[in-house]
Amino acid sequence: MCAKKVKSFSTQSRADYFSGGRLGGEEGTIIKDWGGRYPFALIYPNSYFVGMSNLGIQYIYGLLNGRNDTVCERVFWENDGSPFLSLESSRPMMDYACLALSFSYELDYLNLAPILRASGVPLYSRERDETHPIIIAGGPCITANPAPILPFIDVFCVGEAEVILPALIPILVSDNARTEKFKLLSDVPGVWVPGYTLGRKIKRQWQPKLAGSPVHSAVLTHDTEMGELFMIEVERGCSGRCKFCLVSCAFSPLRFHPLDSLLEQAREGLRFRRRIGLVGPVVTDHPQIEQLLSGLADMGAGFSLSSLRLKKLAPRVLDLMLLGGTHSLSLAPEAGSERLRAVIRKDFTEEDIMQAVAKVAERPFKQLKLYFMIGLPTETDEDVEGIVALALKSQALLDKGQKGCRLTLNLAPFVPKAGTSFQLMGMAGLPALERRINLLKDSLRGEGIDVKAESPEWSQIQAALSRGGEDMAPVLADMEKVSLAAWRRAVNKTGVDSPRYIIEDWSEDEKLPWDSIEL
């Protein structure tokens, strides 16, 4: 069994580095002896505050530490100049045999080059040898399109961890040389080793049944967005086929955790938190959602749901949510007109939307958030004006019902995603996006409606990384820091045709950067 020799680290004491009490504020932290074990550094390429609300990271952390032959410690990218060390033992990255990164958001690709440099690892995989850790990447972004970071990663995992890891880990922990490990890994389903995996597509791996694979919080901390919740995965996949959404293709098929397992996990979670966070693309799709919420209420648990289906908003579910202490709801009409909703394959009408809002208005919720996309393919100003009309009608219903329910509109520019029905469609141009967002803000100013919009400029960078090819890698390598100005300089310096990835429509016979992936 291969375990890297642990180097001493004395430049800063553990107590000094964790002076904020980060480990002291955790419950469930796993500290394992390294003796004879293969050490993984599980890196979330963003801050601790963001990463500790990610159930995928928590699940993999538990899986790897549940084995006798491996030890796994967490690492987060704070981007604040602090030492880049593991959380559990304050070790630098060169102490580990494997650095495993999980990418949930394309913009986190921007953090990869700084992470590798801070780790002391050569940026390009071709420059590494037996003295360096193996760099592995997985997560939703990798399943969709790993091409922008292809030259930096040794091994990609395409699909769900519980299916891939049982075959991958024995190869990693073996005494084989680095190149021999890569040869063996290249034959593992769902694993792509650039330069070794030849002549076949990488087929996404997924767990057929979720029974027996509970996913919930492994480590609890208040220093995260969901810090007051014990999180439990309710389902994976989605029954919808929205043309812009990655979930229905990259996480299909729709699968549910059994009711008895969810309730058992909740009972355990109540030992640590008073509230249960139910997580999934559309939690209310669970066929026994009312029984689940009733069971939680009978336990005396508070709870919240990460997502609701607008068209199937059952009054009983809303009443149970209130009983569980939920004060804020989020619904996603996505577009302002029935014409455009039909284009994106949202199968509900304006009447459906108003009926859902009316149900909310009848109950003492404190906030209703409506999510819309701006710049969808075929969108016109009339579609945007339809959002204004829906917002005003919704506000009128809320005013007639329970007083004090605040309406918020969240606007996100449409970003084409690899693997979706709209993968060949470009974004709207920056002037059009900014004009339509301003149209919405101006039209609703003074109406008591909050309007929040994601940055069109950052959304365009997201699109470049979502549809980008391997030629995006030099841009990432050239950026000295993560900023809009640094992005523009790197694009200009490298000469990459970023508009091709951002705003241009592609033909049906286009060779796609993610053609090696089979969803």
Secondary structure in CASP SS format (residue, H / E / C, confidence):
PFRMAT SS
TARGET T0000
AUTHOR 0000-0000-0000
METHOD secondary structure of the structure
MODEL  1
M C 1.00
C C 1.00
A C 1.00
K C 1.00
K C 1.00
V C 1.00
K C 1.00
S C 1.00
F C 1.00
S C 1.00
T C 1.00
Q C 1.00
S C 1.00
R H 1.00
A H 1.00
D H 1.00
Y H 1.00
F C 1.00
S C 1.00
G C 1.00
G C 1.00
R C 1.00
L C 1.00
G C 1.00
G C 1.00
E E 1.00
E E 1.00
G C 1.00
T C 1.00
I C 1.00
I C 1.00
K C 1.00
D C 1.00
W C 1.00
G C 1.00
G C 1.00
R C 1.00
Y E 1.00
P E 1.00
F E 1.00
A E 1.00
L E 1.00
I E 1.00
Y E 1.00
P C 1.00
N C 1.00
S C 1.00
Y H 1.00
F H 1.00
V H 1.00
G H 1.00
M C 1.00
S C 1.00
N C 1.00
L H 1.00
G H 1.00
I H 1.00
Q H 1.00
Y H 1.00
I H 1.00
Y H 1.00
G H 1.00
L H 1.00
L H 1.00
N H 1.00
G C 1.00
R C 1.00
N C 1.00
D C 1.00
T E 1.00
V E 1.00
C E 1.00
E E 1.00
R E 1.00
V E 1.00
F E 1.00
W C 1.00
E C 1.00
N C 1.00
D C 1.00
G C 1.00
S C 1.00
P C 1.00
F C 1.00
L C 1.00
S C 1.00
L C 1.00
E C 1.00
S C 1.00
S C 1.00
R C 1.00
P C 1.00
M H 1.00
M H 1.00
D H 1.00
Y C 1.00
A C 1.00
C E 1.00
L E 1.00
A E 1.00
L E 1.00
S E 1.00
F C 1.00
S C 1.00
Y C 1.00
E H 1.00
L H 1.00
D H 1.00
Y H 1.00
L H 1.00
N H 1.00
L H 1.00
A H 1.00
P H 1.00
I H 1.00
L H 1.00
R H 1.00
A H 1.00
S H 1.00
G C 1.00
V C 1.00
P C 1.00
L C 1.00
Y C 1.00
S H 1.00
R H 1.00
E H 1.00
R C 1.00
D C 1.00
E C 1.00
T C 1.00
H C 1.00
P C 1.00
I E 1.00
I E 1.00
I E 1.00
A E 1.00
G E 1.00
G C 1.00
P H 1.00
C H 1.00
I H 1.00
T H 1.00
A H 1.00
N C 1.00
P C 1.00
A H 1.00
P H 1.00
I H 1.00
L H 1.00
P H 1.00
F H 1.00
I C 1.00
D C 1.00
V E 1.00
F E 1.00
C E 1.00
V C 1.00
G E 1.00
E C 1.00
A H 1.00
E H 1.00
V H 1.00
I H 1.00
L H 1.00
P H 1.00
A H 1.00
L H 1.00
I H 1.00
P H 1.00
I H 1.00
L H 1.00
V H 1.00
S C 1.00
D C 1.00
N C 1.00
A C 1.00
R H 1.00
T H 1.00
E H 1.00
K H 1.00
F H 1.00
K H 1.00
L H 1.00
L H 1.00
S C 1.00
D C 1.00
V C 1.00
P C 1.00
G C 1.00
V E 1.00
W E 1.00
V C 1.00
P C 1.00
G C 1.00
Y C 1.00
T C 1.00
L C 1.00
G C 1.00
R C 1.00
K C 1.00
I E 1.00
K E 1.00
R C 1.00
Q E 1.00
W C 1.00
Q C 1.00
P C 1.00
K C 1.00
L C 1.00
A C 1.00
G C 1.00
S C 1.00
P C 1.00
V C 1.00
H E 1.00
S C 1.00
A C 1.00
V C 1.00
L E 1.00
T E 1.00
H C 1.00
D C 1.00
T C 1.00
E C 1.00
M C 1.00
G C 1.00
E C 1.00
L E 1.00
F E 1.00
M E 1.00
I E 1.00
E E 1.00
V C 1.00
E E 1.00
R E 1.00
G C 1.00
C C 1.00
S C 1.00
G C 1.00
R C 1.00
C C 1.00
K C 1.00
F C 1.00
C C 1.00
L C 1.00
V H 1.00
S H 1.00
C H 1.00
A H 1.00
F C 1.00
S C 1.00
P C 1.00
L C 1.00
R E 1.00
F E 1.00
H C 1.00
P C 1.00
L H 1.00
D H 1.00
S H 1.00
L H 1.00
L H 1.00
E H 1.00
Q H 1.00
A H 1.00
R H 1.00
E H 1.00
G H 1.00
L C 1.00
R C 1.00
F C 1.00
R C 1.00
R C 1.00
R E 1.00
I E 1.00
G E 1.00
L E 1.00
V E 1.00
G C 1.00
P C 1.00
V C 1.00
V H 1.00
T H 1.00
D H 1.00
H C 1.00
P C 1.00
Q C 1.00
I H 1.00
E H 1.00
Q H 1.00
L H 1.00
L H 1.00
S H 1.00
G H 1.00
L H 1.00
A H 1.00
D H 1.00
M C 1.00
G C 1.00
A C 1.00
G E 1.00
F E 1.00
S E 1.00
L E 1.00
S C 1.00
S C 1.00
L C 1.00
R C 1.00
L H 1.00
K H 1.00
K H 1.00
L C 1.00
A C 1.00
P H 1.00
R H 1.00
V H 1.00
L H 1.00
D H 1.00
L H 1.00
M H 1.00
L H 1.00
L H 1.00
G C 1.00
G C 1.00
T C 1.00
H C 1.00
S E 1.00
L E 1.00
S E 1.00
L E 1.00
A E 1.00
P E 1.00
E E 1.00
A C 1.00
G C 1.00
S C 1.00
E H 1.00
R H 1.00
L H 1.00
R H 1.00
A H 1.00
V H 1.00
I C 1.00
R C 1.00
K C 1.00
D C 1.00
F C 1.00
T C 1.00
E H 1.00
E H 1.00
D H 1.00
I H 1.00
M H 1.00
Q H 1.00
A H 1.00
V H 1.00
A H 1.00
K H 1.00
V H 1.00
A H 1.00
E C 1.00
R C 1.00
P C 1.00
F C 1.00
K C 1.00
Q E 1.00
L E 1.00
K E 1.00
L E 1.00
Y E 1.00
F E 1.00
M E 1.00
I E 1.00
G C 1.00
L C 1.00
P C 1.00
T C 1.00
E C 1.00
T C 1.00
D H 1.00
E H 1.00
D H 1.00
V H 1.00
E H 1.00
G H 1.00
I H 1.00
V H 1.00
A H 1.00
L H 1.00
A H 1.00
L H 1.00
K H 1.00
S H 1.00
Q H 1.00
A H 1.00
L H 1.00
L H 1.00
D H 1.00
K H 1.00
G C 1.00
Q C 1.00
K C 1.00
G C 1.00
C C 1.00
R E 1.00
L E 1.00
T E 1.00
L E 1.00
N E 1.00
L E 1.00
A E 1.00
P E 1.00
F C 1.00
V C 1.00
P C 1.00
K C 1.00
A C 1.00
G C 1.00
T C 1.00
S C 1.00
F C 1.00
Q C 1.00
L C 1.00
M C 1.00
G C 1.00
M C 1.00
A C 1.00
G C 1.00
L H 1.00
P H 1.00
A H 1.00
L H 1.00
E H 1.00
R H 1.00
R H 1.00
I H 1.00
N H 1.00
L H 1.00
L H 1.00
K H 1.00
D H 1.00
S H 1.00
L H 1.00
R C 1.00
G C 1.00
E C 1.00
G C 1.00
I E 1.00
D E 1.00
V E 1.00
K E 1.00
A E 1.00
E C 1.00
S C 1.00
P H 1.00
E H 1.00
W H 1.00
S H 1.00
Q H 1.00
I H 1.00
Q H 1.00
A H 1.00
A H 1.00
L H 1.00
S H 1.00
R H 1.00
G C 1.00
G C 1.00
E H 1.00
D H 1.00
M H 1.00
A H 1.00
P H 1.00
V H 1.00
L H 1.00
A H 1.00
D H 1.00
M C 1.00
E C 1.00
K C 1.00
V C 1.00
S C 1.00
L H 1.00
A H 1.00
A H 1.00
W H 1.00
R H 1.00
R H 1.00
A H 1.00
V H 1.00
N H 1.00
K H 1.00
T H 1.00
G C 1.00
V C 1.00
D C 1.00
S H 1.00
P H 1.00
R H 1.00
Y H 1.00
I H 1.00
I C 1.00
E C 1.00
D C 1.00
W C 1.00
S C 1.00
E C 1.00
D C 1.00
E C 1.00
K C 1.00
L C 1.00
P C 1.00
W C 1.00
D C 1.00
S C 1.00
I E 1.00
E E 1.00
L C 1.00
END
